[in-house]
Amino acid sequence: MTSIGGAEMVDWNLAVATATRLVRPGPEISRDDARAVVAELRRHAKASEQHVRGFTQMGAEEGHDTPVLVVDRPGWVRANVAGFREILKPLLEKMQERRGSTPGGAVLGAVGGKVTGVELGMLLSFLASRVLGQYETFAPATRELPAGENGGGRLLLVAPNIVHVERELDVQPHDFRLWVCLHEETHRTQFTAVPWLRDHLEGEIQSFLGETDVDPMTVLERIREAAQSLAGGRPEGEEGEDGGRSFVELVQTPAQREILSRLTAVMSLLEGHADFVMDGVGPDVVPTVAEIREKFQQRRQRGASRLDLALRKLLGLDAKLRQYRDGERFVRAVVDQVGMDGFNRVWTSPNTLPTKAEIAKPADWIARVHRKAEQ
């Protein structure tokens, strides 16, 4: 990334170092048991591939397969920093150019990159202990973290977090690990079976970022607020004049609101589809799936401390929980009405993706897509 005055907008290496230093240690586990967990997750990931593709009737397109990696918390941090650096590059370059002409440009140039690196690292340390698995859509390949061809992509399974949650819920470990793999493998199948989906999402995200016209200091202030909330530097429940809105909500323009509406619909579809598939496959291969599902749903609804909930709001993570619920209802309603083949028309092109309004009213999507196809 080019720099002005020798300083980058984000010191990415410092972000990794900070997150790695601050991230909570994983659950206590012997070396032999840790190796057994990693081996079992790899086996489950492979088995899940067949279960998911059979249930969804979706297969990977030739040349679009992607790797499955079992990582620890620092590994998750490194992978996500690489992804952030790639997808945010155009926006940060734009902000860097603007920084040179703003009154605070000199100050920002001197300390902004390192300050932002530290505060981004703090946020990543918070998230690194909570993510069970993740499909990295825009992941660039690195020496430590391989990715797929044709633009990257990889599936991450965060072993210590999976062990932590299975112990917290007091569920059968073998079943829980397979259950998690089924959800995450669905995301991998979505992108390997529908090659245009990655490019479509990247185009939408870059359009959203391209519309951003915000003072760099404002963005840094949002990161600072989140970091202060995490560190306890801001009283719990204090939302300020922004009403506790997320980063995305704070910088929206009218054009961005339209793009975000489309992105929300797609993310709701992807998350809801994964939950639907996980529940559909689960009863046949996960004996204790009913118990796991009930306890996991209670965990989602219960949340954590007020501080944790405030940070989730600031980061927009509460919206992600709604996406699971709304998207799953959409997928279930469509499959009930037109079957799996009928639902899979959703993957035909960007024009057949549901709108945000159609996520709430599946019958409208069925009428639009199926009626048009039959004419």
N, C-alpha and C positions, 0 to 999 in steps of 0.2 A: 504494500500500500504506500502510495506517495505520502510525503509529510510536508508540512509547512513549518519552517523554523526548527526542523529536526525533531518534531514531536508528533506522534500519532494520536488520533482521537482516543484510542483504547490501547493500553499496554496489555496485549493478549497473554504474553508469557507471565506477567505479574498476576493476571486474573487466574491462570492455572495454578500458579504457586500459592496464591492466597486461598483459593478454594481447597486445594489439597491439604494445606496446613490446618484449615479451620473445620473441615468436614468431620462429622462425628465418627468415632470408630465403629466398625460393624459389630455384630453380635459375637460373643466369644464362641470360638469353634476351633477344634484341633485341625492341624494341617491335613491329616488323613481324611477327616470328615469334610473339610473344604474341597479337597480334590474330588471326593465322592459326589458332592453337590454339583460341582462344575460338570462332571461326567454325566450325571443324571440329567441336568438341564440340556446338555447337548443331545442326549438320546431323545428327550421329550420334544425338543425343537424339530428333530428329524421326523419323529412320529407325527407331530402336529401338522407338518406340511402335507402329509397324505390325508389326514383327517379333514383338514380345512378345505383342501382342493376337491376332495370328494363331496363334501357337503355343499360347498358353494358352486360347484361345477365351473370353477375357474382354474386355469392352468397357466404357468409362467410362459411368456412369449420367449422364443429362442433369443439368446443373447442378453436377456434381461434378468438373469438370476443374480442374487445378492447374498453375501455371507451372513452367517449368524455368529455373533461374538458374545461370549460370557465374560463380563467385566466386573471389576470392583468399583467402588465409588470414585476414586481418582481417575480410573479409566473412563467412566461416564463423563466426568468433567472435561477431560482432554478431548473426547469425541465431540462434545457439544460446543466447546470453544472453537474447534475446527469448523464445525457447521455454521456457527454464528458468524465467524470471520468471513466465510464464503458468501453467505446470503446477505449480510449487512454491508459488504464492501462498497456497493454503489452509494448507499445512503451516507456512510461515513466519509467517503470522498467528497460528496456534496457538502456535508457539514464542515469539512476541513477547509474547503474553498471559501465558504462563507465566514469561517472563523477569522481569516486574515483581514476581513473588512469590518469586523464588529468591534465596538469599543472594548469589550473584554477579551479580545483575541490574544493579546500578549500574555495575559494571565493564564488563559486557557491553554495556550501553547506551552507554557512553562510547567504546569502541574496537572493539566486536565487528563492527559493520557494515563498517568500513573494513578491519579485519584479514581478515575473510572475503572481502571483495571482492578484496583483493590475492592471497589464496591461491587463490581460485577462478580468478582470472586466470592464475596460474601453471599451474594444471592445464589450462586451456583452451589456453594457449600450447603445452603439450606435445602435446595432441591435435590442434591445428590443422594441424600439419605431417604428420599421419598419415592423415587421412580423405580418401579419394578422392572419395566421393560420399555423399549422405545424403538420405533422404526425411524432411522435417520434418513430422511428423504434426500437431502442435499449434501450428504456427507462426502467430502473429498477424501481420497485414499491417502493414507500416510504409512510410514514404515511400520508403526506399531498397530495401526488400525486400518486393515484393508477394506475396500469398498467395491461395489459392483462396477461393471463397465457401463458405458453409455450414460455417464452423468452421476455415477456413484450410487449410494444407498447401502445401508447395512442395518441389521437387526441387533440391538443390544439387549442382553438379559443381565440385570444387575444382581448378582448372586447374593451379596450380603443383605440387600433389602428384601429379597424374596424370603430368605431364612428368617429375618427379623419379623416379617408380617405373619408368616406361618406359625411362628411361636406365639406372637401376640394374639392371634385368633384361636390358637390351640386347635389346629386342624391337622389332618393327615398330610405329612410333608410330601409324599409321593404324589398324591392327588392334587395338592395345591400347586406344585411346580408344573404339572402337566396343564392344569387349568390356566395358569398365567401364560404358558407357552401357546396355548390355543388362541388366546386373545391377540398376542403379539404377532403370531404367525399370520393371522388374518390380515394385519396391516402389511406385512411383507407380501402376501399374495395379492392384495389390492394393487400394489405398485408394480409387481413383476408381471401380473396378468393384464394390466391396463397401462401400457407404456406411455401413452399420451398424458396420463394423469400427472406425472411429475412435472412435465413441461408446462402444463396448464397451471398448476399450483405456483410454480416459480414465476410464471408470467404475471399472475394475479398479485403475488407478493411484491414483485419488483414494481408493478404499477402502483401499488399502495405506497411503497417506500419512495417512489419517484414523485408522488404528490406531497410528500412531507416538506413543509416549509416552516420549520420551527427553529428558534434560536438554539444553538448548541448548549448554552448554559441551562436552558429549560429542560432539555433531555437529561443533562447531568444532575439537575436538581431532583428529577423524578427518581433516578437511580439512588441518589443520596437519601431521599425520603424512605425508600424501601429498605436500604441498608440500615438506617437509623432505627426503623421499626424492628428489624431483626435483632439489632444490638441492644434494644431496650432504651434507645436514646429518645424515644418519643412515647408519650403516655399511651397505654392501650385504650382503644376506642376513640382516640383523637384523630379525626379525619381531615380537618382543615377545610379551606374554602373549596377544595376540589371534590368534597363529598366522598372521598375514598375511592375515586375512580381508578381504573387500571391505566397502565402506560398508554395502551392503544387508544383508550377513550379520551385521554388528555390531549392527544395530538391530532385528532381527526379533523379533516376538512370535509366539505360536502361530497367531493368526489371519493374520498377515502371511505366515507360511510357506505356508499354504494358497493365499493369493492369489498369492504369488510362484511357486508351482508351476504355476498356470494361466498366468501371464504368461510363464514360461519356455517352456511348451509353445507358446504363440502365437508368441513370438519365434523359436523354433526352426523352426516352420512357415514363417514369413515369410522368414527368412534361407535356409533350405534350399530353399524354392521358387525364390528368386531365383538361387541357384547352379544348380539343376536347369535352369531356363529358359535361363540363360546358356550352359550346356553344350549344351542341346538346340538352340538357335538357332545357336550359334557355328559349327559346321562348315559351314553353308550360306552364312554371310555374312562369317566371319572366317577367311581362309585359313590363318593361322598359329596357330589357337586351341589346338592340341595343345601347341605349344611354350610359349605364354603360360600355359596352365593349369599345366603342369609347373613352370615357373619360379616362378609365383606361389604354388603350393602349397609349394614348397621355402622360399620367403620366409616364409610363414606359420609353417611348422614350425621354421625356424631362429631366428626371433625376433631379439632384439638383445642388448644387454648385460644383465648381471645386474640392474643398476639399472632398466633398462627393463622387464625381466620382473617385478621386484618391484612396480613401479608398476602394471603391467597387472593383477597379482593384487589389489592394493589397490583398484583401481577396478572390478574385476570384468570386465575385458576378456578374460581368459582364458576366461571362461564364454561370451563371444560367439563365440569361435573354435569351441568345442564345439557351439554352436548351428548353425553352418554345416554341420558334419559330420553331426550327428545328424538335423537337419532334412532335409538332402539325401537321406539314406538312407531316411527315411520317405516323402518324396515319390516317389522313384524306385520304391520297393517298391509303393506304392499304384497308381501309374500302370501299372506292369508287370502288376498283377493285374486292375484294373478300368478301365484307360484314362483318358484325360484327362477325359472327361465324368464318369466315376465319381469321380475325384479331386476335381473341382470341386464335388462335394456338400459339401466341407469349408466352402465359403463360404455355405452356406444360412442359418445362424444361429449364435449363440454355442454352441448345444447340439451342433452338428456339428463344432466345433473339436476337435482331438485333445487328450487329456490328456497330461500328462508321461509317464505310463506307456505310453500308446499311441504316442507318438513312438518309444519304444524297441521297441514291438511293433506294427507297422503292421497285422498281421492282426487284432488286437483291434479297431482302429478300423474296419476293413472290415466285420467281423462285426457290430459295434454299429450303424453308420450304414446300411449296405446292407441288413442283415437287417430293421432297423426300417422302412426305407422300403418294403420289399417286402411287409410284412405288411398 
